[in-house]
């Protein structure tokens, strides 16, 4: 709200699959317009199609009047942080939401104004709330998480991806158009 009062865009970097939708789900819907990166918008629409109630969002690439971004919230994947895509939003304040924000220095290394994280109990609550028959775990300490889940009665398997480090699934989606 403070950024809105100052006419600054608030940019939250969150992984396109899951974390971005969790951020959107927790947003006060009276905050004002919410814009999304293409990969976030596509996956958010998939959540809506599956019956998940999320606040209205607008694909940022469809906006022709850049003044609409002033005071708004933008949700984008971490890969957008180092791209020219951010220039369209003008003055902005950035934040990052990830389990990595618990690691000392991660916020400074990411060069963001604010950081948030999901802690272990929240992660376990989210996993159990899905009531999924099988949970696929990727990124971070996936083998340890899989072992713990299996030991506590949740069928879990590691999901190998071609990504390493803290990349996100949005890299799998053609973002060439996002860079324009």
C-alpha positions in Angstrom: 0.0 0.0 0.0 2.9 2.3 0.7 4.3 1.8 -2.8 0.8 2.4 -4.2 0.6 5.8 -2.3 4.0 6.7 -3.8 3.1 5.7 -7.3 5.7 2.9 -7.3 5.1 -0.5 -8.8 5.6 -3.4 -6.4 7.3 -6.3 -8.2 7.2 -9.7 -6.4 9.5 -12.4 -7.9 8.0 -15.9 -7.2 8.3 -19.2 -9.0 5.7 -19.4 -11.8 4.3 -22.7 -10.7 2.8 -22.8 -7.1 4.6 -20.0 -5.4 3.1 -17.2 -7.6 -0.4 -18.6 -7.1 0.2 -18.8 -3.3 1.3 -15.2 -3.3 -1.8 -14.2 -5.3 -4.1 -16.2 -3.0 -2.7 -14.3 0.0 -3.0 -10.9 -1.5 -5.6 -8.4 -0.2 -7.8 -8.1 -3.2 -8.4 -4.4 -2.5 -4.7 -3.7 -3.2 -5.4 -2.5 -6.7 -4.5 -3.8 -10.1 -2.4 -7.0 -10.3 -0.3 -7.7 -13.4 1.6 -10.8 -14.2 4.4 -12.1 -16.4 3.3 -14.4 -19.2 4.5 -17.6 -17.5 2.8 -16.6 -14.3 -0.4 -15.7 -16.1 -0.6 -19.0 -18.0 -0.1 -21.1 -14.9 -2.4 -19.0 -12.9 -5.1 -19.5 -15.5 -4.5 -23.3 -15.2 -5.2 -22.9 -11.5 -8.4 -21.0 -12.2 -9.5 -23.6 -14.7 -9.0 -26.2 -11.9 -11.3 -24.3 -9.7 -8.9 -22.3 -7.6 -10.2 -18.9 -6.6 -7.5 -16.3 -7.3 -7.8 -12.5 -7.6 -8.1 -11.0 -11.1 -4.8 -10.5 -12.9 -3.9 -8.9 -16.2 -1.1 -10.1 -18.4 1.5 -7.3 -18.3 2.3 -7.7 -22.0 -1.2 -6.7 -23.0 -0.9 -3.2 -21.3 -0.4 -0.4 -23.8 -0.5 2.5 -21.3 2.6 2.1 -19.1 1.1 4.6 -16.5 -1.3 1.7 -15.5 1.7 0.1 -13.7 2.2 2.9 -11.2 1.1 1.8 -7.8 0.2 -1.7 -9.0 1.5 -5.2 -8.0 3.4 -7.2 -10.6 4.1 -10.9 -10.1 7.0 -12.3 -12.1 9.3 -15.3 -12.1 12.9 -14.9 -10.8 14.3 -15.0 -14.3 12.6 -11.7 -15.1 14.7 -10.0 -12.4 17.7 -9.7 -14.7 15.9 -9.0 -17.9 14.9 -5.8 -19.7 11.3 -6.8 -19.2 11.3 -4.8 -15.9 11.9 -1.5 -17.5 8.3 -1.1 -18.6 7.2 -0.7 -15.0 9.0 2.5 -14.2 9.8 3.3 -10.6 9.5 0.1 -8.6 10.2 -1.7 -5.3 11.1 -5.4 -5.5 10.6 -8.4 -3.3 11.4 -12.1 -3.6 9.4 -15.0 -2.1 11.2 -18.3 -1.8 12.5 -20.7 0.8 15.9 -19.4 -0.1 15.1 -16.1 1.7 15.7 -18.0 5.0 19.4 -18.3 4.0 21.5 -15.5 5.4 22.5 -13.1 2.7 20.1 -14.4 0.1 18.0 -11.2 -0.1 21.2 -9.1 -0.5 22.5 -11.6 -3.2 19.2 -11.3 -5.1 19.4 -7.5 -4.8 15.8 -7.1 -3.8 14.2 -4.7 -1.3 12.3 -7.4 0.6 12.2 -11.2 0.9 9.7 -13.7 2.2 9.8 -17.5 2.6 7.7 -20.5 3.2 8.9 -22.4 6.3 8.9 -26.1 6.9 5.6 -26.3 8.7 3.9 -24.3 5.9 5.4 -26.5 3.3 4.1 -29.6 5.1 0.7 -28.1 5.6 0.5 -27.2 1.9 1.6 -30.7 0.8 -1.0 -32.4 3.0 -3.8 -30.0 2.0 -3.4 -31.1 -1.6 -4.4 -34.7 -0.7 -2.3 -35.7 -3.7 -1.7 -39.5 -4.3 1.9 -38.7 -5.2 4.0 -35.7 -4.5 6.9 -34.9 -6.9 9.7 -33.0 -5.3 12.2 -30.9 -7.2 14.6 -28.1 -6.3 16.7 -27.8 -3.2 17.0 -30.7 -0.8 14.6 -32.9 -2.8 16.0 -36.3 -1.7 15.8 -35.4 1.9 12.2 -34.1 1.5 11.2 -37.2 -0.4 12.6 -39.4 2.3 10.9 -37.5 5.1 7.5 -37.5 3.3 7.7 -41.2 2.6 8.6 -41.8 6.3 5.5 -39.8 7.3 3.1 -41.6 5.0 3.1 -39.4 2.0 4.0 -41.1 -1.3 6.8 -38.9 -2.7 9.2 -39.2 -5.6 12.1 -36.9 -6.7 11.4 -35.1 -10.0 14.6 -34.6 -12.0 14.7 -31.5 -14.1 17.3 -30.0 -16.4 17.6 -27.0 -14.1 20.1 -26.6 -11.3 20.3 -24.0 -8.6 17.4 -21.7 -8.1 16.0 -21.6 -11.6 12.3 -22.0 -12.1 9.9 -23.7 -14.4 9.2 -20.5 -16.3 12.4 -21.1 -18.2 10.6 -24.0 -19.9 8.1 -21.6 -21.4 9.1 -19.5 -24.4 9.8 -16.1 -22.8 11.4 -14.6 -25.9 8.2 -12.6 -26.4 8.4 -11.4 -22.8 11.8 -9.8 -23.4 10.3 -7.4 -26.1 
